[in-house]
Each structure stands twice: as C-alpha cells, then as structure tokens.
Amino acid sequence: MYKNIKIYSLVALATLVLVGCGGSSDSSSTTQVTIKKFSQGVENLTDAQKLAYAVANQNKLPTGSSSKKSSRDLHPQSCTNGGSMNMEFDLPDPTQMTIFFKDCVEDGEISNGTMKLDGMSNEGEPSKITFVTDFKVSGDENVFVKKGGTMQRIKEGAWEKMILNVEMTVNGVTHGGENLIYKSKESQDGSYISFPISGKEKIGDSAYFTVDTSYDASATPFKEDKDENLQKGGLFKYKDKNNHKVELEVTDTNIVTVRVDSDGDGSFSSDEISAVDLVN
C-alpha cells in the first residue's frame, strides 16, 4: 500500500503540472535493532521513521525534483472524458501561464483547481509552480494540495535544485516542505542520487524536522539504483522540534536506521535507535 504512495504521491502531481501545455553517532547495524515495516501501517511509525520514508523517496513524492514518468504520461493536455482544462497566457510574457481545471476527467481521475506556471521553457516545463487555489485529484489516488504552495526548480548543470514550500495530502498521508531545498541528479544508467541542503520537512502529522546545515549531506547522498532500490551508505542529519539530533542512515538495501537523541544528551543510546524497511 505505502509503496504505491511512494510511486505516485507528490511527484505525480508535480509532473502533472509540468505538462507541455555535533555528538558522537552510534553506527549500530540493523541486526541489533528491530526493523519496522511500512506495510504494518504508517500509524505504527515514529515521526522520525516517517521522515525516513519521505527523504528516501524525494524523487517519487509530489515534492520530488524529477520523475522517471513523463508529465504527458500522467496527464495529457485535454480532458477527453469530461470537464475542462483552460489555459491563460500572461501576455506579453509567454513564459507565464495559468491553468484552470474543472472536473477534468482523464484515465478515471478527476482534477479540480488552479495553478500558475512561471518560467515556461521551450519544452513546456515551468521553473516554478504556484497553487492559486486548493488543488484536488480524486480517483485511484487521492491528492490534495493546499492553496499557496509553491515548487521551484533550478537547473545547475546535470543537477536539479528544488525549493519547496508546500503541504500536500496523498491518500490521507500528509507531506510538507518549508523552505526545503533538495538537490538531485539522475544518471544515464537510471540510478538517482539526492540530498537536502536546508529547510524543514515532515510526513504525516509529525512536527517538522529541520535539516542540519552544519553537516554536508552532499558527501553522503541517498542513492537508488535503476530499479529504485536504496543503496547502503547514505546519511542525512536533522534537528527535531526540541533541537535534538536526528540521523537517517541507509545501513542496508532499502533499510534506513533512524537515530533520535530524544533526551538531548548529545549521543544515541540503544533505545534511541531503530530501523525501517522502506519496501515491506
């Protein structure tokens, strides 16, 4: 169930609108802790474990900076099964436009809402998306994007940088970014790497976690192979709402070890370490 959210989730919406229209760390292995599984339900996970899921799937969530599925595959430029999708160019600047969806039906999904696209390229992709109204997609997947949310994409050579100020709910699970900046890159072999630079992030009803800017996550990015399996070695660091240390480390294929210094003593004791299986 949760795997399906990973594949569609926020990136489906992001690509839909891209249509061409400090202390020491315990390096305990996962064999020393109980591994929780996402198939057991998100309600059974801690806030930090939910965060592990979110950051491991940036390229597949609605807030992801890229998608291996093209925007045209996800949503064409018409509503062939009913409703309407109207475009207004903000002339005289042809790189700005507004799209209005009203009961737009395509492939069994209904879209409603208004979004503004800025910096349209010759390929029909905007550099910034602003949700002018609440945006809803209902059908096999149910997506809600809160009014005022923005996603901005900046190309830096082979890299993409995403600046996210958005809160969305996908199939009942909330994912949010507040001044959240990620960099990502997809290689020719289909593998993918990403890391956070700054900002805040949450998933579910958890509080926001703040990216620890004192740590250079570009040295330990999260890496996926061409089959979307998370590879051992990635490490991200955050601060929780109490400014205590939080670490997420990929300690085996698709396994993330979560460390939370809940008592704020600057280290991770055995009861502050857990692990999650991102697939099962």
PyMOL commands that set and color helices and strands:
alter all, ss='L'
color gray80, all
select helices_A, chain A and resi 2-7+9-16+30-32+38-40+42-44+47-56+71-74+217-219+270-272
alter helices_A, ss='H'
color red, helices_A
select strands_A, chain A and resi 35-37+84-89+97-106+109-118+128-131+135-138+143-145+150-156+159-170+173-186+192-203+209-211+222-224+230-231+235-239+245-252+255-260+273-277
alter strands_A, ss='S'
color yellow, strands_A
deselect
rebuild
show_as cartoon
